[in-house]
Amino acid sequence: MATKHRGVTALDRMRSRLERVDMECSACGYEDDGGRWRSTTDGSRVHYSHICPRCGRVRKRTYTL
Ligand SMILES: [Zn+2]
């Protein structure tokens, strides 16, 4: 496996964990099975956001790298 972008690999791993365990909207309870968390990073922290396709609620998670 290519490990050129180790940070990206860590981010992807964290995102896939979110997509396994945290896809239920906290506002309406919708389970977004095919949904994705989007990630952005500023170098020291990574921000994930997920938009509920049913009600539009934006949920956010922030992790320190
Ligand atoms: Zn919702």
PDB file of the backbone (N, CA, C, O) and the ligand in Angstrom, with CONECT records:
HET     ZN  A 101       1
ATOM      1  N   MET A   1       0.841  -1.195   0.000  1.00  0.00           N
ATOM      2  CA  MET A   1       0.000   0.000   0.000  1.00  0.00           C
ATOM      3  C   MET A   1       0.881   1.250   0.000  1.00  0.00           C
ATOM      4  O   MET A   1       1.872   1.301   0.728  1.00  0.00           O
ATOM      5  N   ALA A   2       0.546   2.226  -0.778  1.00  0.00           N
ATOM      6  CA  ALA A   2       1.310   3.458  -0.809  1.00  0.00           C
ATOM      7  C   ALA A   2       1.064   4.268   0.461  1.00  0.00           C
ATOM      8  O   ALA A   2      -0.077   4.433   0.890  1.00  0.00           O
ATOM      9  N   THR A   3       2.121   4.762   1.045  1.00  0.00           N
ATOM     10  CA  THR A   3       1.977   5.524   2.288  1.00  0.00           C
ATOM     11  C   THR A   3       2.538   6.930   2.119  1.00  0.00           C
ATOM     12  O   THR A   3       3.040   7.533   3.069  1.00  0.00           O
ATOM     13  N   LYS A   4       2.446   7.435   0.909  1.00  0.00           N
ATOM     14  CA  LYS A   4       2.962   8.762   0.620  1.00  0.00           C
ATOM     15  C   LYS A   4       2.241   9.824   1.457  1.00  0.00           C
ATOM     16  O   LYS A   4       2.860  10.768   1.949  1.00  0.00           O
ATOM     17  N   HIS A   5       0.945   9.655   1.608  1.00  0.00           N
ATOM     18  CA  HIS A   5       0.152  10.641   2.348  1.00  0.00           C
ATOM     19  C   HIS A   5      -0.357  10.008   3.637  1.00  0.00           C
ATOM     20  O   HIS A   5      -1.519   9.613   3.734  1.00  0.00           O
ATOM     21  N   ARG A   6       0.519   9.918   4.609  1.00  0.00           N
ATOM     22  CA  ARG A   6       0.136   9.248   5.843  1.00  0.00           C
ATOM     23  C   ARG A   6      -0.999   9.967   6.552  1.00  0.00           C
ATOM     24  O   ARG A   6      -1.885   9.330   7.121  1.00  0.00           O
ATOM     25  N   GLY A   7      -0.971  11.308   6.517  1.00  0.00           N
ATOM     26  CA  GLY A   7      -2.042  12.066   7.156  1.00  0.00           C
ATOM     27  C   GLY A   7      -3.390  11.756   6.541  1.00  0.00           C
ATOM     28  O   GLY A   7      -4.377  11.568   7.252  1.00  0.00           O
ATOM     29  N   VAL A   8      -3.433  11.703   5.221  1.00  0.00           N
ATOM     30  CA  VAL A   8      -4.683  11.396   4.531  1.00  0.00           C
ATOM     31  C   VAL A   8      -5.196  10.027   4.939  1.00  0.00           C
ATOM     32  O   VAL A   8      -6.397   9.835   5.132  1.00  0.00           O
ATOM     33  N   THR A   9      -4.284   9.079   5.068  1.00  0.00           N
ATOM     34  CA  THR A   9      -4.688   7.740   5.479  1.00  0.00           C
ATOM     35  C   THR A   9      -5.344   7.760   6.852  1.00  0.00           C
ATOM     36  O   THR A   9      -6.367   7.110   7.069  1.00  0.00           O
ATOM     37  N   ALA A  10      -4.749   8.510   7.781  1.00  0.00           N
ATOM     38  CA  ALA A  10      -5.330   8.608   9.112  1.00  0.00           C
ATOM     39  C   ALA A  10      -6.700   9.274   9.061  1.00  0.00           C
ATOM     40  O   ALA A  10      -7.632   8.854   9.746  1.00  0.00           O
ATOM     41  N   LEU A  11      -6.810  10.315   8.244  1.00  0.00           N
ATOM     42  CA  LEU A  11      -8.096  11.003   8.129  1.00  0.00           C
ATOM     43  C   LEU A  11      -9.155  10.080   7.553  1.00  0.00           C
ATOM     44  O   LEU A  11     -10.292  10.051   8.022  1.00  0.00           O
ATOM     45  N   ASP A  12      -8.774   9.331   6.539  1.00  0.00           N
ATOM     46  CA  ASP A  12      -9.731   8.412   5.923  1.00  0.00           C
ATOM     47  C   ASP A  12     -10.169   7.331   6.896  1.00  0.00           C
ATOM     48  O   ASP A  12     -11.326   6.912   6.906  1.00  0.00           O
ATOM     49  N   ARG A  13      -9.223   6.890   7.713  1.00  0.00           N
ATOM     50  CA  ARG A  13      -9.567   5.848   8.673  1.00  0.00           C
ATOM     51  C   ARG A  13     -10.556   6.381   9.708  1.00  0.00           C
ATOM     52  O   ARG A  13     -11.496   5.692  10.103  1.00  0.00           O
ATOM     53  N   MET A  14     -10.325   7.614  10.136  1.00  0.00           N
ATOM     54  CA  MET A  14     -11.237   8.206  11.103  1.00  0.00           C
ATOM     55  C   MET A  14     -12.609   8.419  10.477  1.00  0.00           C
ATOM     56  O   MET A  14     -13.637   8.221  11.124  1.00  0.00           O
ATOM     57  N   ARG A  15     -12.611   8.824   9.212  1.00  0.00           N
ATOM     58  CA  ARG A  15     -13.888   9.066   8.546  1.00  0.00           C
ATOM     59  C   ARG A  15     -14.661   7.765   8.363  1.00  0.00           C
ATOM     60  O   ARG A  15     -15.875   7.727   8.562  1.00  0.00           O
ATOM     61  N   SER A  16     -13.956   6.698   7.983  1.00  0.00           N
ATOM     62  CA  SER A  16     -14.681   5.449   7.784  1.00  0.00           C
ATOM     63  C   SER A  16     -15.238   4.934   9.103  1.00  0.00           C
ATOM     64  O   SER A  16     -16.263   4.253   9.132  1.00  0.00           O
ATOM     65  N   ARG A  17     -14.552   5.266  10.198  1.00  0.00           N
ATOM     66  CA  ARG A  17     -15.094   4.897  11.504  1.00  0.00           C
ATOM     67  C   ARG A  17     -16.380   5.681  11.767  1.00  0.00           C
ATOM     68  O   ARG A  17     -17.375   5.116  12.221  1.00  0.00           O
ATOM     69  N   LEU A  18     -16.355   6.976  11.483  1.00  0.00           N
ATOM     70  CA  LEU A  18     -17.568   7.780  11.651  1.00  0.00           C
ATOM     71  C   LEU A  18     -18.705   7.220  10.809  1.00  0.00           C
ATOM     72  O   LEU A  18     -19.855   7.172  11.245  1.00  0.00           O
ATOM     73  N   GLU A  19     -18.361   6.796   9.591  1.00  0.00           N
ATOM     74  CA  GLU A  19     -19.407   6.330   8.676  1.00  0.00           C
ATOM     75  C   GLU A  19     -19.951   4.973   9.094  1.00  0.00           C
ATOM     76  O   GLU A  19     -21.032   4.571   8.662  1.00  0.00           O
ATOM     77  N   ARG A  20     -19.207   4.272   9.930  1.00  0.00           N
ATOM     78  CA  ARG A  20     -19.735   3.009  10.465  1.00  0.00           C
ATOM     79  C   ARG A  20     -20.641   3.239  11.661  1.00  0.00           C
ATOM     80  O   ARG A  20     -21.683   2.598  11.800  1.00  0.00           O
ATOM     81  N   VAL A  21     -20.227   4.176  12.539  1.00  0.00           N
ATOM     82  CA  VAL A  21     -20.890   4.242  13.837  1.00  0.00           C
ATOM     83  C   VAL A  21     -21.765   5.484  14.023  1.00  0.00           C
ATOM     84  O   VAL A  21     -22.544   5.549  14.974  1.00  0.00           O
ATOM     85  N   ASP A  22     -21.649   6.454  13.141  1.00  0.00           N
ATOM     86  CA  ASP A  22     -22.295   7.736  13.426  1.00  0.00           C
ATOM     87  C   ASP A  22     -22.951   8.314  12.191  1.00  0.00           C
ATOM     88  O   ASP A  22     -22.535   9.365  11.703  1.00  0.00           O
ATOM     89  N   MET A  23     -23.973   7.644  11.675  1.00  0.00           N
ATOM     90  CA  MET A  23     -24.663   8.139  10.492  1.00  0.00           C
ATOM     91  C   MET A  23     -26.109   8.496  10.792  1.00  0.00           C
ATOM     92  O   MET A  23     -26.890   8.764   9.878  1.00  0.00           O
ATOM     93  N   GLU A  24     -26.468   8.499  12.072  1.00  0.00           N
ATOM     94  CA  GLU A  24     -27.853   8.804  12.406  1.00  0.00           C
ATOM     95  C   GLU A  24     -27.995  10.270  12.773  1.00  0.00           C
ATOM     96  O   GLU A  24     -27.286  10.776  13.642  1.00  0.00           O
ATOM     97  N   CYS A  25     -28.914  10.945  12.105  1.00  0.00           N
ATOM     98  CA  CYS A  25     -29.133  12.366  12.353  1.00  0.00           C
ATOM     99  C   CYS A  25     -29.640  12.583  13.769  1.00  0.00           C
ATOM    100  O   CYS A  25     -30.567  11.906  14.214  1.00  0.00           O
ATOM    101  N   SER A  26     -29.028  13.532  14.481  1.00  0.00           N
ATOM    102  CA  SER A  26     -29.432  13.782  15.859  1.00  0.00           C
ATOM    103  C   SER A  26     -30.721  14.601  15.918  1.00  0.00           C
ATOM    104  O   SER A  26     -31.359  14.683  16.968  1.00  0.00           O
ATOM    105  N   ALA A  27     -31.102  15.204  14.799  1.00  0.00           N
ATOM    106  CA  ALA A  27     -32.307  16.034  14.800  1.00  0.00           C
ATOM    107  C   ALA A  27     -33.557  15.233  14.446  1.00  0.00           C
ATOM    108  O   ALA A  27     -34.577  15.356  15.123  1.00  0.00           O
ATOM    109  N   CYS A  28     -33.493  14.419  13.403  1.00  0.00           N
ATOM    110  CA  CYS A  28     -34.702  13.713  12.961  1.00  0.00           C
ATOM    111  C   CYS A  28     -34.563  12.201  13.053  1.00  0.00           C
ATOM    112  O   CYS A  28     -35.537  11.483  12.825  1.00  0.00           O
ATOM    113  N   GLY A  29     -33.376  11.702  13.383  1.00  0.00           N
ATOM    114  CA  GLY A  29     -33.207  10.268  13.561  1.00  0.00           C
ATOM    115  C   GLY A  29     -32.990   9.495  12.276  1.00  0.00           C
ATOM    116  O   GLY A  29     -32.957   8.264  12.289  1.00  0.00           O
ATOM    117  N   TYR A  30     -32.839  10.206  11.159  1.00  0.00           N
ATOM    118  CA  TYR A  30     -32.646   9.530   9.880  1.00  0.00           C
ATOM    119  C   TYR A  30     -31.283   8.830   9.824  1.00  0.00           C
ATOM    120  O   TYR A  30     -30.258   9.408  10.183  1.00  0.00           O
ATOM    121  N   GLU A  31     -31.296   7.597   9.375  1.00  0.00           N
ATOM    122  CA  GLU A  31     -30.054   6.832   9.257  1.00  0.00           C
ATOM    123  C   GLU A  31     -29.569   6.943   7.816  1.00  0.00           C
ATOM    124  O   GLU A  31     -30.157   6.349   6.912  1.00  0.00           O
ATOM    125  N   ASP A  32     -28.503   7.698   7.603  1.00  0.00           N
ATOM    126  CA  ASP A  32     -28.017   7.982   6.253  1.00  0.00           C
ATOM    127  C   ASP A  32     -27.009   6.915   5.831  1.00  0.00           C
ATOM    128  O   ASP A  32     -25.798   7.135   5.848  1.00  0.00           O
ATOM    129  N   ASP A  33     -27.544   5.753   5.452  1.00  0.00           N
ATOM    130  CA  ASP A  33     -26.675   4.605   5.191  1.00  0.00           C
ATOM    131  C   ASP A  33     -25.639   4.843   4.106  1.00  0.00           C
ATOM    132  O   ASP A  33     -24.499   4.398   4.234  1.00  0.00           O
ATOM    133  N   GLY A  34     -26.016   5.539   3.038  1.00  0.00           N
ATOM    134  CA  GLY A  34     -25.078   5.757   1.945  1.00  0.00           C
ATOM    135  C   GLY A  34     -24.352   7.084   2.047  1.00  0.00           C
ATOM    136  O   GLY A  34     -23.678   7.501   1.105  1.00  0.00           O
ATOM    137  N   GLY A  35     -24.484   7.747   3.184  1.00  0.00           N
ATOM    138  CA  GLY A  35     -23.960   9.101   3.305  1.00  0.00           C
ATOM    139  C   GLY A  35     -22.462   9.135   3.552  1.00  0.00           C
ATOM    140  O   GLY A  35     -21.830   8.112   3.813  1.00  0.00           O
ATOM    141  N   ARG A  36     -21.922  10.319   3.463  1.00  0.00           N
ATOM    142  CA  ARG A  36     -20.501  10.534   3.673  1.00  0.00           C
ATOM    143  C   ARG A  36     -20.297  11.692   4.633  1.00  0.00           C
ATOM    144  O   ARG A  36     -21.049  12.667   4.627  1.00  0.00           O
ATOM    145  N   TRP A  37     -19.268  11.567   5.455  1.00  0.00           N
ATOM    146  CA  TRP A  37     -18.778  12.717   6.206  1.00  0.00           C
ATOM    147  C   TRP A  37     -17.734  13.401   5.332  1.00  0.00           C
ATOM    148  O   TRP A  37     -16.889  12.743   4.726  1.00  0.00           O
ATOM    149  N   ARG A  38     -17.801  14.705   5.274  1.00  0.00           N
ATOM    150  CA  ARG A  38     -16.752  15.445   4.561  1.00  0.00           C
ATOM    151  C   ARG A  38     -15.712  15.930   5.553  1.00  0.00           C
ATOM    152  O   ARG A  38     -16.043  16.319   6.673  1.00  0.00           O
ATOM    153  N   SER A  39     -14.460  15.906   5.140  1.00  0.00           N
ATOM    154  CA  SER A  39     -13.404  16.289   6.069  1.00  0.00           C
ATOM    155  C   SER A  39     -12.578  17.431   5.501  1.00  0.00           C
ATOM    156  O   SER A  39     -12.298  17.498   4.304  1.00  0.00           O
ATOM    157  N   THR A  40     -12.202  18.321   6.398  1.00  0.00           N
ATOM    158  CA  THR A  40     -11.232  19.360   6.060  1.00  0.00           C
ATOM    159  C   THR A  40     -10.250  19.400   7.217  1.00  0.00           C
ATOM    160  O   THR A  40     -10.581  19.024   8.342  1.00  0.00           O
ATOM    161  N   THR A  41      -9.051  19.855   6.932  1.00  0.00           N
ATOM    162  CA  THR A  41      -8.064  19.929   8.004  1.00  0.00           C
ATOM    163  C   THR A  41      -7.285  21.222   7.896  1.00  0.00           C
ATOM    164  O   THR A  41      -7.059  21.749   6.807  1.00  0.00           O
ATOM    165  N   ASP A  42      -6.876  21.728   9.072  1.00  0.00           N
ATOM    166  CA  ASP A  42      -6.041  22.922   9.082  1.00  0.00           C
ATOM    167  C   ASP A  42      -4.616  22.579   9.509  1.00  0.00           C
ATOM    168  O   ASP A  42      -3.822  23.466   9.824  1.00  0.00           O
ATOM    169  N   GLY A  43      -4.305  21.303   9.517  1.00  0.00           N
ATOM    170  CA  GLY A  43      -2.953  20.884   9.853  1.00  0.00           C
ATOM    171  C   GLY A  43      -2.827  20.312  11.253  1.00  0.00           C
ATOM    172  O   GLY A  43      -2.076  19.361  11.466  1.00  0.00           O
ATOM    173  N   SER A  44      -3.547  20.873  12.205  1.00  0.00           N
ATOM    174  CA  SER A  44      -3.466  20.350  13.568  1.00  0.00           C
ATOM    175  C   SER A  44      -4.783  19.740  14.023  1.00  0.00           C
ATOM    176  O   SER A  44      -4.826  18.954  14.969  1.00  0.00           O
ATOM    177  N   ARG A  45      -5.858  20.116  13.332  1.00  0.00           N
ATOM    178  CA  ARG A  45      -7.151  19.534  13.660  1.00  0.00           C
ATOM    179  C   ARG A  45      -7.853  19.136  12.360  1.00  0.00           C
ATOM    180  O   ARG A  45      -7.580  19.668  11.284  1.00  0.00           O
ATOM    181  N   VAL A  46      -8.757  18.191  12.509  1.00  0.00           N
ATOM    182  CA  VAL A  46      -9.544  17.798  11.361  1.00  0.00           C
ATOM    183  C   VAL A  46     -11.014  17.985  11.699  1.00  0.00           C
ATOM    184  O   VAL A  46     -11.487  17.599  12.769  1.00  0.00           O
ATOM    185  N   HIS A  47     -11.714  18.583  10.761  1.00  0.00           N
ATOM    186  CA  HIS A  47     -13.132  18.880  10.957  1.00  0.00           C
ATOM    187  C   HIS A  47     -13.945  18.017  10.008  1.00  0.00           C
ATOM    188  O   HIS A  47     -13.694  17.993   8.803  1.00  0.00           O
ATOM    189  N   TYR A  48     -14.914  17.314  10.556  1.00  0.00           N
ATOM    190  CA  TYR A  48     -15.814  16.523   9.730  1.00  0.00           C
ATOM    191  C   TYR A  48     -17.205  17.137   9.793  1.00  0.00           C
ATOM    192  O   TYR A  48     -17.632  17.639  10.832  1.00  0.00           O
ATOM    193  N   SER A  49     -17.905  17.088   8.660  1.00  0.00           N
ATOM    194  CA  SER A  49     -19.286  17.547   8.690  1.00  0.00           C
ATOM    195  C   SER A  49     -20.152  16.591   7.882  1.00  0.00           C
ATOM    196  O   SER A  49     -19.726  16.015   6.881  1.00  0.00           O
ATOM    197  N   HIS A  50     -21.371  16.448   8.350  1.00  0.00           N
ATOM    198  CA  HIS A  50     -22.334  15.593   7.670  1.00  0.00           C
ATOM    199  C   HIS A  50     -23.655  16.343   7.594  1.00  0.00           C
ATOM    200  O   HIS A  50     -24.128  16.895   8.588  1.00  0.00           O
ATOM    201  N   ILE A  51     -24.244  16.357   6.406  1.00  0.00           N
ATOM    202  CA  ILE A  51     -25.522  17.032   6.221  1.00  0.00           C
ATOM    203  C   ILE A  51     -26.602  15.983   6.053  1.00  0.00           C
ATOM    204  O   ILE A  51     -26.510  15.117   5.183  1.00  0.00           O
ATOM    205  N   CYS A  52     -27.619  16.062   6.882  1.00  0.00           N
ATOM    206  CA  CYS A  52     -28.723  15.114   6.798  1.00  0.00           C
ATOM    207  C   CYS A  52     -29.516  15.367   5.523  1.00  0.00           C
ATOM    208  O   CYS A  52     -29.968  16.489   5.295  1.00  0.00           O
ATOM    209  N   PRO A  53     -29.693  14.339   4.683  1.00  0.00           N
ATOM    210  CA  PRO A  53     -30.428  14.530   3.432  1.00  0.00           C
ATOM    211  C   PRO A  53     -31.923  14.714   3.647  1.00  0.00           C
ATOM    212  O   PRO A  53     -32.629  15.159   2.742  1.00  0.00           O
ATOM    213  N   ARG A  54     -32.406  14.383   4.818  1.00  0.00           N
ATOM    214  CA  ARG A  54     -33.839  14.514   5.072  1.00  0.00           C
ATOM    215  C   ARG A  54     -34.190  15.892   5.609  1.00  0.00           C
ATOM    216  O   ARG A  54     -35.109  16.539   5.108  1.00  0.00           O
ATOM    217  N   CYS A  55     -33.458  16.349   6.633  1.00  0.00           N
ATOM    218  CA  CYS A  55     -33.857  17.597   7.289  1.00  0.00           C
ATOM    219  C   CYS A  55     -32.821  18.703   7.127  1.00  0.00           C
ATOM    220  O   CYS A  55     -33.084  19.853   7.479  1.00  0.00           O
ATOM    221  N   GLY A  56     -31.645  18.368   6.599  1.00  0.00           N
ATOM    222  CA  GLY A  56     -30.655  19.405   6.338  1.00  0.00           C
ATOM    223  C   GLY A  56     -29.801  19.785   7.532  1.00  0.00           C
ATOM    224  O   GLY A  56     -28.976  20.694   7.446  1.00  0.00           O
ATOM    225  N   ARG A  57     -29.994  19.103   8.631  1.00  0.00           N
ATOM    226  CA  ARG A  57     -29.200  19.375   9.827  1.00  0.00           C
ATOM    227  C   ARG A  57     -27.726  19.082   9.559  1.00  0.00           C
ATOM    228  O   ARG A  57     -27.384  18.033   9.014  1.00  0.00           O
ATOM    229  N   VAL A  58     -26.869  20.004   9.941  1.00  0.00           N
ATOM    230  CA  VAL A  58     -25.428  19.793   9.792  1.00  0.00           C
ATOM    231  C   VAL A  58     -24.863  19.365  11.137  1.00  0.00           C
ATOM    232  O   VAL A  58     -25.008  20.066  12.138  1.00  0.00           O
ATOM    233  N   ARG A  59     -24.223  18.217  11.147  1.00  0.00           N
ATOM    234  CA  ARG A  59     -23.541  17.751  12.358  1.00  0.00           C
ATOM    235  C   ARG A  59     -22.044  17.861  12.123  1.00  0.00           C
ATOM    236  O   ARG A  59     -21.563  17.657  11.008  1.00  0.00           O
ATOM    237  N   LYS A  60     -21.317  18.182  13.172  1.00  0.00           N
ATOM    238  CA  LYS A  60     -19.876  18.393  13.043  1.00  0.00           C
ATOM    239  C   LYS A  60     -19.118  17.640  14.107  1.00  0.00           C
ATOM    240  O   LYS A  60     -19.587  17.462  15.232  1.00  0.00           O
ATOM    241  N   ARG A  61     -17.945  17.207  13.729  1.00  0.00           N
ATOM    242  CA  ARG A  61     -17.026  16.575  14.669  1.00  0.00           C
ATOM    243  C   ARG A  61     -15.657  17.193  14.426  1.00  0.00           C
ATOM    244  O   ARG A  61     -15.268  17.429  13.283  1.00  0.00           O
ATOM    245  N   THR A  62     -14.942  17.449  15.488  1.00  0.00           N
ATOM    246  CA  THR A  62     -13.581  17.965  15.369  1.00  0.00           C
ATOM    247  C   THR A  62     -12.639  17.078  16.165  1.00  0.00           C
ATOM    248  O   THR A  62     -12.911  16.747  17.319  1.00  0.00           O
ATOM    249  N   TYR A  63     -11.535  16.698  15.548  1.00  0.00           N
ATOM    250  CA  TYR A  63     -10.523  15.903  16.230  1.00  0.00           C
ATOM    251  C   TYR A  63      -9.189  16.593  16.136  1.00  0.00           C
ATOM    252  O   TYR A  63      -8.865  17.221  15.128  1.00  0.00           O
ATOM    253  N   THR A  64      -8.427  16.474  17.180  1.00  0.00           N
ATOM    254  CA  THR A  64      -7.051  16.967  17.162  1.00  0.00           C
ATOM    255  C   THR A  64      -6.150  15.864  16.655  1.00  0.00           C
ATOM    256  O   THR A  64      -6.217  14.727  17.121  1.00  0.00           O
ATOM    257  N   LEU A  65      -5.306  16.209  15.697  1.00  0.00           N
ATOM    258  CA  LEU A  65      -4.422  15.213  15.123  1.00  0.00           C
ATOM    259  C   LEU A  65      -3.245  14.930  16.059  1.00  0.00           C
ATOM    260  O   LEU A  65      -2.386  14.108  15.739  1.00  0.00           O
TER     261      LEU A  65
HETATM  262 ZN    ZN A 101     -32.162  14.828   9.909  1.00  0.00          ZN2+
END
